[in-house]
Amino acid sequence: MEAAHKDAAELQLSAAADVPVNRVGHSTKPKKWKQRKHAKENSKCIHCGKTNNPSEKCRLKDAICHHCKAKGHIDAICRKLKSVHCMEEEVSVINTVETGDN
């Protein structure tokens, strides 16, 4: 107990003394426009699905999807087609339940 009081007293004395402290720097975050530019460079085209293809210049922006018949994308990246495949996979997993009969 006495050692604890002694340590506390030493801490108070050292805290009161003027001790030089190095300045803590702020971390620099990348600028938002750089983040957006980088995201655009790595993003996929909404019309054809290729990377590094600007959507506004894509030759398939007026294409008609063979699956959903919507204008502006091809069936390889059709959202409705993907959702149908996801549902089919769930159904097939449900249908393959094993019975306990051996």
C-alpha positions as CSV (number, residue, x, y, z in Angstrom):
1,M,0.0,0.0,0.0
2,E,2.8,2.3,0.9
3,A,4.5,1.6,-2.5
4,A,1.3,2.6,-4.3
5,H,1.2,6.0,-2.5
6,K,4.9,6.5,-3.4
7,D,4.2,5.8,-7.1
8,A,1.2,8.1,-7.1
9,A,3.3,10.9,-5.6
10,E,6.0,10.4,-8.3
11,L,3.4,10.5,-11.1
12,Q,2.0,13.8,-9.8
13,L,5.4,15.4,-9.6
14,S,6.4,14.2,-13.1
15,A,3.0,15.4,-14.5
16,A,3.6,18.9,-13.0
17,A,7.0,19.3,-14.6
18,D,7.4,20.8,-18.0
19,V,8.5,18.0,-20.2
20,P,8.9,18.5,-24.0
21,V,6.5,16.4,-26.0
22,N,6.7,15.7,-29.7
23,R,3.8,17.0,-31.7
24,V,1.3,14.4,-32.8
25,G,0.6,14.7,-36.5
26,H,-2.7,14.2,-38.2
27,S,-3.1,11.4,-40.6
28,T,-3.8,12.6,-44.1
29,K,-6.7,10.9,-45.9
30,P,-6.8,10.8,-49.7
31,K,-8.9,13.5,-51.2
32,K,-12.4,12.5,-52.1
33,W,-12.0,13.3,-55.8
34,K,-9.0,11.0,-55.9
35,Q,-11.0,8.2,-54.3
36,R,-13.9,8.7,-56.8
37,K,-11.4,8.7,-59.7
38,H,-9.8,5.6,-58.4
39,A,-13.2,3.9,-57.9
40,K,-14.2,4.8,-61.5
41,E,-11.0,3.3,-62.9
42,N,-11.6,0.0,-61.1
43,S,-15.4,-0.2,-61.4
44,K,-17.2,-2.3,-64.0
45,C,-19.3,-0.8,-66.8
46,I,-23.0,-1.0,-66.1
47,H,-23.7,-1.8,-69.8
48,C,-21.2,-4.5,-70.6
49,G,-19.5,-5.5,-67.3
50,K,-15.9,-4.8,-68.4
51,T,-13.5,-3.0,-66.1
52,N,-11.9,0.3,-67.1
53,N,-14.7,1.0,-69.7
54,P,-16.4,4.3,-69.1
55,S,-20.2,3.7,-69.1
56,E,-21.0,6.9,-71.0
57,K,-18.7,5.8,-73.9
58,C,-19.7,2.1,-73.9
59,R,-20.9,0.8,-77.3
60,L,-23.5,-1.4,-75.6
61,K,-25.3,1.4,-73.7
62,D,-28.2,1.1,-76.3
63,A,-28.2,-2.7,-76.3
64,I,-31.3,-4.6,-75.4
65,C,-31.0,-7.4,-72.9
66,H,-32.1,-10.8,-74.3
67,H,-33.4,-11.9,-70.9
68,C,-35.4,-9.0,-69.5
69,K,-35.8,-7.0,-72.8
70,A,-34.6,-3.8,-71.0
71,K,-32.5,-1.3,-72.9
72,G,-29.0,-0.4,-71.6
73,H,-27.3,-3.7,-70.8
74,I,-26.6,-7.2,-72.0
75,D,-27.8,-10.4,-70.5
76,A,-24.4,-11.3,-69.2
77,I,-24.8,-8.7,-66.5
78,C,-28.6,-8.7,-66.2
79,R,-29.7,-8.3,-62.5
80,K,-32.9,-10.1,-63.1
81,L,-31.1,-13.1,-64.6
82,K,-28.7,-13.2,-61.6
83,S,-31.6,-13.1,-59.1
84,V,-33.3,-16.0,-61.0
85,H,-30.1,-18.1,-60.8
86,C,-29.8,-17.4,-57.1
87,M,-33.4,-18.6,-56.5
88,E,-32.7,-21.7,-58.5
89,E,-29.6,-22.5,-56.5
90,E,-31.6,-22.1,-53.3
91,V,-34.3,-24.4,-54.5
92,S,-31.8,-27.1,-55.6
93,V,-30.1,-27.0,-52.2
94,I,-33.5,-27.4,-50.5
95,N,-34.4,-30.3,-52.7
96,T,-31.2,-32.2,-51.9
97,V,-32.0,-32.8,-48.2
98,E,-30.7,-36.2,-47.1
99,T,-33.0,-38.5,-45.4
100,G,-31.9,-40.4,-42.3
101,D,-32.7,-43.8,-43.8
102,N,-29.6,-46.0,-44.2
